Every structure is written in structure tokens, then in C-alpha cells.
Amino acid sequence: CTKDSHANLIYCIGGETGVNVYLDRIIEYNPNTDILLNSTTVYPFMVNGHSCSENTATNITYCFGGENGHGGPLLNKIIEYRTIGQYFDYDWIHIA
């Protein structure tokens, strides 16, 4: 999970519900109201084992690596999630 300092929300992106059942959902948590919401935006693919962090100067969240399950390889990508407007930058940055 990662915090959006602009909106004071916490975003949990992807994850796993069970053995090889990965998610593409984004869950928004508002600590001020103690409410969880399913975002209308979804991650570009199902992912687990990744890490996300916000650049507070730009309010862009970067998600690093992970795996997509289904016997697929580890993901060597960095995905940008722009929390203002809630969309993903599909110009993926490849990790060497």
C-alpha cells in the first residue's frame, strides 16, 4: 500500500486472495473517515509481490516489479499511477 499525500488516501494495489489468485483491484482507504472503497480504476494486470511508493512532489505513485501469477515470469517494469485523475501511465519503464 502507498499513501497519496495530496488527497490523504491510502491505496492498496493488487495483491493475492489465495494460492495464485492475484488481483488487479485498487482499494482506497480514507483514514479520516475509516472507509474502504474499491476504486473504479484497475491495475493494468493482476499483480502480487510488487512494491509501490509515492513521489510527493508530483503525486505520482510508482509500482515496481512483482509477478502476475499463472506461472508467468517476474515483472521487470515500473508502472506510474497518477492518483490525481486516477490513471496509469502505460509507457512502462523497463528495469534492467
Backbone torsions as a table, in degrees:
resi	resn	phi	psi	omega
1	CYS	NA	155.3	180.0
2	THR	-142.6	151.9	-178.1
3	LYS	-95.3	142.7	170.7
4	ASP	-102.2	104.1	-174.5
5	SER	-70.5	-22.5	178.9
6	HIS	-69.4	-47.2	-176.1
7	ALA	-100.1	-3.7	-176.3
8	ASN	55.8	45.3	175.5
9	LEU	-117.2	157.8	173.8
10	ILE	-114.5	130.4	180.0
11	TYR	-109.9	127.0	171.0
12	CYS	-108.0	119.9	-171.4
13	ILE	-113.0	124.8	178.0
14	GLY	67.5	-152.2	179.9
15	GLY	122.2	-167.8	-176.5
16	GLU	-137.5	134.0	178.2
17	THR	-97.2	-18.0	-178.4
18	GLY	-169.8	-164.2	-178.3
19	VAL	-65.9	113.2	178.9
20	ASN	56.2	30.5	173.0
21	VAL	-111.3	92.8	-175.1
22	TYR	-95.8	157.9	-174.8
23	LEU	-116.3	153.0	170.8
24	ASP	-115.6	10.5	-178.1
25	ARG	-76.7	155.5	171.3
26	ILE	-121.4	122.1	178.5
27	ILE	-103.1	129.5	177.3
28	GLU	-102.1	132.0	175.5
29	TYR	-119.9	128.6	176.7
30	ASN	-104.4	106.2	-177.6
31	PRO	-68.2	-20.5	178.8
32	ASN	-72.8	-34.4	-178.6
33	THR	-108.3	-7.6	-177.3
34	ASP	58.1	43.1	-178.8
35	ILE	-119.3	135.7	173.6
36	LEU	-101.8	136.1	176.6
37	LEU	-133.3	144.9	169.6
38	ASN	-81.6	123.0	177.9
39	SER	-68.3	151.1	175.0
40	THR	-77.2	-15.0	177.2
41	THR	-88.7	140.8	175.6
42	VAL	-119.7	154.4	176.6
43	TYR	-65.0	153.0	-176.9
44	PRO	-61.0	-19.2	179.0
45	PHE	-159.7	166.6	176.8
46	MET	-71.1	137.8	-174.3
47	VAL	-150.2	149.5	175.9
48	ASN	-148.8	155.3	176.0
49	GLY	76.1	16.2	179.5
50	HIS	-96.4	176.6	179.8
51	SER	-134.7	140.9	179.8
52	CYS	-130.0	147.6	178.5
53	SER	-151.1	147.8	-178.5
54	GLU	-96.8	141.0	166.4
55	ASN	-90.6	106.2	-173.9
56	THR	-67.4	-20.3	178.6
57	ALA	-73.6	-28.6	-176.1
58	THR	-117.0	-9.7	-174.5
59	ASN	59.0	31.2	174.3
60	ILE	-103.6	130.8	176.3
61	THR	-97.0	134.2	178.2
62	TYR	-110.2	128.5	176.9
63	CYS	-111.2	130.6	-172.4
64	PHE	-112.1	127.7	169.0
65	GLY	58.6	-143.0	-176.5
66	GLY	102.8	-170.9	175.8
67	GLU	-138.0	154.4	-177.1
68	ASN	-105.2	10.3	177.4
69	GLY	71.1	-162.1	177.7
70	HIS	52.6	29.8	178.4
71	GLY	73.6	8.7	-178.4
72	GLY	-75.1	165.9	-179.8
73	PRO	-74.2	166.8	172.6
74	LEU	-64.0	144.6	-177.2
75	LEU	-85.2	125.3	-180.0
76	ASN	-104.9	55.0	-176.0
77	LYS	-133.7	155.0	169.1
78	ILE	-115.0	124.7	-178.6
79	ILE	-108.1	133.1	176.6
80	GLU	-93.6	128.5	174.2
81	TYR	-116.5	116.1	-179.2
82	ARG	-93.5	105.2	-174.0
83	THR	-69.2	-28.6	174.1
84	ILE	-80.8	111.0	-174.8
85	GLY	94.9	-14.4	176.5
86	GLN	47.7	72.9	172.7
87	TYR	-145.5	161.9	179.4
88	PHE	-101.4	144.9	173.0
89	ASP	-89.7	112.7	-176.2
90	TYR	-84.1	1.9	171.7
91	ASP	-80.3	78.0	-173.8
92	TRP	-62.5	142.5	177.0
93	ILE	-99.4	121.0	-178.3
94	HIS	-84.1	134.1	175.2
95	ILE	-85.2	130.8	-178.7
96	ALA	-66.7	NA	NA
